[in-house]
Amino acid sequence: MTIDQTSPHTKRQKTEMKIGTHSGTFHADEALAVFMLKLLPKYKDSAVVRSRTPDVLEACDVIVDVQGQYDGVKHFDHHQRDFSETFSPSFKTKLSSAGLIYKHFGKEVISSQLDMKHDDSKLGILYEKIYSAMIEAIDGNDNGQSAYPDDIEPAYSTSSITLPGMVAALNPAWNETYDDAYLDSQFEKASKLMGGVFVDLVKYYANAWLPARDLVKAAIENSKQYDDEGRIVVFDQFVTWKGHLFELEEELKIKGQIYYVIYSDGKGWRVQAVPVDPHSFKSRKPLPEPWRGVRDQALSDLTGIEGGVFIHASGFIGGNQTRAGALLMAQKALTF
């Protein structure tokens, strides 16, 4: 029987896009790379071809994590001896197939999920943040680049609760009988696992992290109304500020300038001393030592500011019943 080459069915077969990757044991990086590609309209309905046969792979439209080539167009492998590509000069982590796909298609992937225009300035902010928040860790893990110095011994194992560990557990056990179809179905599970986390992360950074960043930036830009040197930042609504503050200080070239942050805790107002870095318990300028550990009316009497609630014994945070009182506490603390 002769097949009609002009039939719709034949045309659909001839034009079907194919994403190629290696067969056998799979890893988190190519599982995520394939998922990201399938988020793009061009590859949405693509077949995933898992093989080690060069001719089979070369017949695909895009190839990830295999074939020993990287050209940024069709081939996205990172196993070459001379491969040293990173996301940008600001990063030192060598890319895996996930990082390569993200580097070339990440903005398009993000915009497709958020209906964001390609020339939106916020797209670039999200593009870099999502890389550092997730993709870089996948790259480092796959390339054997530890996040910690080699001489640090972990107190316990986290291998089973990391994404790469969860993906690894989807591979058949050494003593399990399986065929290629089962292995391919397990790879699809792994790809959906990685992709689900990725998509949720994109939505979080777009819908929560980015609006918070805008609020923090606006508060920093308004800080000089409270102190001529901009050392006090006031938030009139609660917002997760700490990570943004440090990044924006770098961006605005005012690193180390902000000493105190004022915000509502839902009942009263807090004055929090900014730490020397995001992970430190040491403050740039703790609240004054004579105030520490003092509460209520005794605090108001000591400071001369009504509405005092408390000052923590370490001086990293304090409270007042009103916004005006909290602001006066911060302003007075600057004079010590």
N, C-alpha and C positions, 0 to 999 in steps of 0.2 A: 504494500500500500504506500502510495506517495503522500508525504505530508505537505499540505498547502502552506508554503512559506509566507503567504500573505495573510493567513488567518490571525485574528487577535490573539489567540492562545500562543501561536508561534512567536509573534512580535513581543509578547510579554516575557517569554522565555529568553529571547535574544537580548532584551534590554535590561533584564534583571541585574542589579548591581550586586557585587560580591565583596565581602570583607574577608580577607585571608589572615589566618594566624596559625600557630603551630598546633599539631595534635599532641596527644599524650598528656602528661601532667601539666596542669595549668596553675597560674599565679594571679595575684591580685592586680598586677599592672595591666596585663593584656585583657583581663576580665573587665576592668574599668575602661580601658581604651576602646574596646569594641562597643561597650554601652554608650560612651560619649559619641562615637561616630553615628550610632543608630538614633541619636537624638536629633541629628541634622536631617532636614528634608531630603537631601540628596541620597542619604543612606538609610532612611527610615525603614524601608521594606527590603533591605539587603539580606541576602543569604549569608550566613557565616560559614566559611569553609575552613575546617581545621585539618591541616595536612603537613607533612614534611617533604612532600614531593615538589621539587622546584617548579616544574611545568604547571602543575595544578595551581600552585600559589601565584605564579606569574599571570595566570589567566584571570586573577581577581583584579578589582579596580583599586583597592588599597590593601596594603599588607602590613600587619603590625607584629612586632616581637619575633620576627623570623626572617631569614634570607640574608642576614648580614649586610644590609644596606640601609642608608638613610639619605633621602634626597628632599624630604619635606613636601613631596608631591604624591608619590605612590608608596614609597618604602619608608617604614618607620621602625627600624630595628636599632637596638643600642648595644648589641653584643660584640661589635667590632673592636679589635684590639686598640685602635687609635681613636675610638669614640670618646669625646669629652664634653659634649654639648650640655649646657646648663640653661635654665629658664631665662636668665638675664645675667649681666655682669654682677648684679647685686647678690646673686645666689651662688653657692659653691657646690650644691648637691647635683651630681650627675643625673641626667634624665633617664627614666625607664620608658617603656612604650606608652605608659599613661601620660607621663610628662611631655613626651613628644607630640602626642595627639592633642593634648591640652594647649601646648605652646602654639600650635598651628591653627587649631580650631576652637580653642577655649572661648574666645569672645563670641563667636558665632553660636556655640553651644549655649552659653549663658543668655544671650539675647533671645534665642529661640524659646527658652524656658520662661523668660520674663516679659516677652513682647517689648523688649527694649531696643531702641534704635541703635544702629552701629556707631553713630557719631555722638552718642550720649557720653558725656564726660565721666559719668558714674560707672560706665561699663569698664573702663580701664582700672578704676579703683577696685571693683569687684573681681576683675580678672586676676590681679596680683594677689589680693587677699585670699581668694579661694585656693590659689596655688600654694601659698605659704601655710594655709590652715589645713589642707588635706593632701593635695597632690604631691607636694615635696616629700612628705613622710612615706608615701607609696614608692616614690623614686628612690629615696634613701634605703628603704627596706629591701627593695629588689636588687639594688646594686651593692648591698652589704656595707653601706655607710652608716655607722652608728650615730645616734643623736647625742651620745655621751662619750667622754674619753674612755679609752680601752681599759684603764686601770680602775674604773669604778665597777664594783661588783653589785649586781642588783640584789635587793633583799628578798625578792620572790619573782616567780615567772609570770609574765603577762602574755606569753605567746598564744594561748588559747582564746584570749579575749580581744586581740587586735584584729583588724580587718584582714590583713594578710594571713593570720592564723586561722581565722574562720574560713577563708577561701581554701587554704591548704587542707582543712579538715573535710572539705567536700570532694577531694580526690579520693579514689578508691583506696582502701587499705591494702597493704602488701599481700595479704592472704585472701583477698576478696576476688571472686571470679566476675569478670565483666567483659563487655564488648565495646566497640567504638561508639555505638549508639548511646549506651549508658554514660560513657565518659563525656560525650557531647552534651547530653542532657544535664549532667552535673556542672559542666562549664556554663551552661545557660543559667543555672541557679546562681552560680558564683557571680556572673555578670550582672544579674538582677540585684543581688545583694550589694555589690559595690555601687551600682548605679542608683539604687534607692537611697543610699546614704549620701551620695553625691548630689542628687537632685534636692533632697531635704536641706542639705548644707547651702546650696545656691539660694534657695528660697529664704532660709534664715538670714543669710548675709544681706540679701536684697531687702527683705521686709522688716527686719529688726535691727541688725547691725548697722546698716547704712543710715537709716533714719536717726539712730542714736548718735552716729558720727556727726551728722548735720547739726544736731542739737548741741553737742559738745563744742563743735567748732564755733557756732554762734555765741555760746556762752564765753568762750575764750576771747572772741573778738569784742565782746562787751565788757571785759573784765576791768578795764581802766576807769570805769565809772565808780568802782569800789575802792580802787587803789591806783595811784598814778603809775605804778610800775607793773600793773596787771598781775599782781601776785595772789589775788583772790578771785575764784570763779564761783558764780552762783547759778544753781539750777532751780528754776521755779517748778519743775516737775521731776520726779525721780527718773533717772536714766543710768544705764550701765556706762560709766564714764572712764574708768581707770585705763583700760587698754587704749582707748581712743585718745585720751589726754597725752600719753607718752608719744604716740605716733604723730599727733598733730603738733606737738611741741617741736618735733624733728622737722616736720613739713614747713611749719611757720618760722623756723629758725629762732625759737625761743626756749631751747632746751634748758630745763632746770629753773625756769622763771616762776612757775606756779607753786605756791606753798600750801594754800588752803582751798578746800572745796566745800561749799555749803549746799545742803539739799534737805528736803523734807523726808522724815521717816514715816509719814502718815499721821503722826500725832503732834510732833514738835519738829524742831529743826536740828540738824547735825552740822558740826564743823569738823571736817576730817583733814588731817595733815597728809599731804601727798608723800608717798614713799619715794626713796631714792631711785628705785626702779620697780617695775610691775610686780616683781616676785619678792621684794624685800619687806621686812618688818621694821626697817629703820626709816624714820621720816626725814625729809629734807629740813623741816623746822618743826619739831614737836611743839605742842601747846605748852605754855610756860610751866616750868617745874613747880612753882609755888601753888599753881592751880590743881595739880594732879591729885586725884583721889578725893577731891572736895566735891560736895553735892549740895543741891537745893539752895536754901536761903544762905547757907554758909558760903556757897560759891558766889551768889549774888553780892553778898557783903564784901567778899574778898576782891572781886573784880570791879565792883561798882556798876555792874550791869544787871538789871532786873531780869527775872525769868530763868536764872541759871538752873540747870538740871544735873549735870555731872561733867567731870573730866576724867577720862580713863587714867589709870595709874601710870601708864607708859606715855601718856600725852599724845597718842595718835588720833584720838577722837574725843569730842565733847558734845554737849547738847544744851539747847536753850528752848524755851517754850515758843519763841517767836522768831520769824525770819530776821527782823531788825536786831533782836538780841544776839542771834548767832553771828550776824554780820559785824556787830560791834565787838564781839569776842575775837573774831578773826583779825579785825583791824587793830585791836589792842595788842594781840599776840605778836603782831609784826614788830612792835616797839621793843620787845624783850631781846 
